Amino acid sequence: MMRSMYSSIQGLRAHQQRMDAIGNNIANVNTIGYKSQRVTFSSAFAQTLTGSLAPSATRGGVNAQQIGLGVGVGSIDSLMGQGSLQTTGQVTDLAISGNGFFVLKEGGKFLYTRAGNFDFDAQGYMVSKTTGQRVQGWLPDTTGAFPARDVSTITDLQIPLTDKSLAKPTDLVKFDQALNSLAANGDVHTTAVKVYDSLGNAHILDVALTKTATNDWTIDVTSADTNVPSPLVGGGGNPTSIPFKPDGTLDYATAGITPAAPFELTFDADFSFYTTDPTAQTIRFDLSKITQVAMSGVNNQSNLRAYEQDGYEAGDLEGINVDNQGMVTAFYTNGQQKAVGQVGMATFANPAGLLRDQNSNWMESNNSGMARFGAPGTADRGAIAPSRLEMSNVDLSSEFTEMIVTQRGFQANSRTITTTDELLQELVNLKR
């Protein structure tokens, strides 16, 4: 009779642990990146009163007689299903759509989390807003190339918040549109081009094209800037005349340019900052897209123009963006952009085997498998959802249902103890 009481005590203890897990789930219903828990029961040992008998030639077999000795907690599982994604509008808030964990580091130890509420600290490190632990990832070298994405190269993700985009001197100017074939010999078409030197200083070049023959124009480049020689010197063996075929297309053969190559003219401009260095800045004019066509009527002017040049001034960091592969791109006030880092991610053979740590972090365990580091969106790793956070995957309707079932189970076990106590009381009363 005492067995039923002790079995029920184990039942109370098991249901209490289940209620603890339910309470923890409900408490974390709004915790970013939280994964809910589930408690399952398993029966305890059974006491064998009589063993089983095998059947014989004249009599059937007899089953064993066993009485169970209660219940125990079979497992406490972490349910790693995807939580819903909430849009925040904060560029440093990151969520993972699919498998994987963000990698944090503290005191030389890696931690893993699905809570992507990150930001940059005063030193430019990307950190968890909750703990200040540094987010791990990969940084480019001085050439902009990234290393192999593995554990040997993963490091603190630091963005140079005071970084500048260095100026780039103009090397190539591209022209398009057309020259007027009806222009008289000696007519001049002018257009202005803004170019940059190696310090990011802007200079205006005046490009004058003079018609010299039916299908031929010459080009002259000058500048009103006092620190730019005028006219510029044509060099590199390229012609300073622009010949056309009768059909209005460029005459590569007459110009001595290979048809497969761009129709380019090269000029040397010795800008003022070259006070001690005699080397001139070379600027190429790509004229591959221009033609000569007849332009009659009121607006019979040539419309050749420069539509693109590859130089720019220096710029300050203006903002950052993170894409779905975790690539952090910096934007500068001069219109330039460059990749300055990539957020790292880790996956595990058995993510449910990870050990829970505080602050929504996880730790590697013997049964989780080793962390496999890599870029988001590669192998079995999920993609990054920027400007979003993953919410808890707790289902409140299921939790309240489980709460009711657990309460009834606890109540039934306590009633068993009460009934057993009444039976024992009746047994004691037999002596009266």
Steps between C-alpha positions, in 0.01 A plus 500: 500500500789733567606458135206706378593786732862510388400465134269797542777700667714442190202602289470827694872568456487429125194718446663777702802494269270508202322801648839666557577466128155634405547795733840574348355487149222741589744732677710515179211539258642839392871419532691555175627175351368282786439131424225329699545185711295183521501246784422137423436225754617139513392220729730397786605147590233239556498244785453143378269305730509179300696410195355384172448132417559355160224293339527122519346211309197493730473854630529853367756755612450745785607865481712659769332708769661844535407819680648830384694710745415846374601747231806708424601781267612332180637810327490877500517590132591831340266566208717672240226595256506836324345793686311772315701797368413850614601803293678765706647743246834492686778410254704319765210278609554162336294182492577158357254344259587132516772308680792644691607728781680830527843465660599709802825495694580579859820419684631281222185285496252478215129538579211456260170685477193560287446841662633746243440831677845639417659843480842663472687616809728804528793305350302380199453141621167338422370378836191353662292778650412271791847389608758699305649173371670551165348359183735280301555512126759564233683816394653579159871556451650820365408397145135442593525120470344280769674195651359149504194490724602259776586488869865589439416840350186601688557809714332792676292688245626857516380769263724811467241765592750781429606345171518712188469407138825619344484711188555338162658696217315497171642246259221458245230730362229350280321696227185433299250675267600644160684765302317685222611382154344817350733726698732711288873457511629707789179464708574421865296297750593544867410305811626514859623206707556489877798285597681433830864485600648252750410724796138524395523855368259567213615656174298609198634403162368673187481263205484664157436297184571680173383371164797493260366293210185322382558200722764626741508695828785599727483516876662759727486491882560814706409627844435834663644365827830673571647175633429299185726540195314616194485348251551147631753286322381206290718197548524125501519475123125565465375742236350837584271487199168320481431355153161363395391270221244619245229313695568712811678238706851540635781413258725279714730412209585862414550579869733204535292336773423130512124458441469267799641770732314812622553815297707689757705818504752555780595831659753593768403767751766626743279624786626740766554244780785349302738767630788256551388204288522565127274203421184621329150367561384306196136534392350287225202608289285209382316610184374155400133599523507820292385533140478766228148563372318773315328750733287756321232737614487736797699280738772406255778499757723206576406341833809297584544489878685325781256275685733320740839538666660270756657749743353629825581711802569369851192412707398439861309198625130573462330171589514123485281222370490125560374268226355148520847345485614699800724728292543839670529778241613853586362799308696825467405860429680487165258236373744212539439178689708202607467177695656546845408170668279193499297361789594144589265210565532155657295184459499174694419140419259495797402855596250369756801359687642846577514611863298804597689795641367827633405794278352276228842350426590138438819302560646204315449162672617142456179415314461811284798428280772749422411841360529528121587860414415659169331784317122539518314341212768237435480122558224437757505851643198725479491850353516825694179704524629857557303756700305218666508302824393142558233478767449216746353181354278447806139413406285641780192297407702178526662610825165574667366165381805324641455695821147366542608141426794532739280647772256210468783249508639659815155507655439132419830397656425695816157333516669160478710589805188609688317178413800285599514684830131418563566133425788498745276662759243226454774242541610657827138504621471120460643452850202677659 
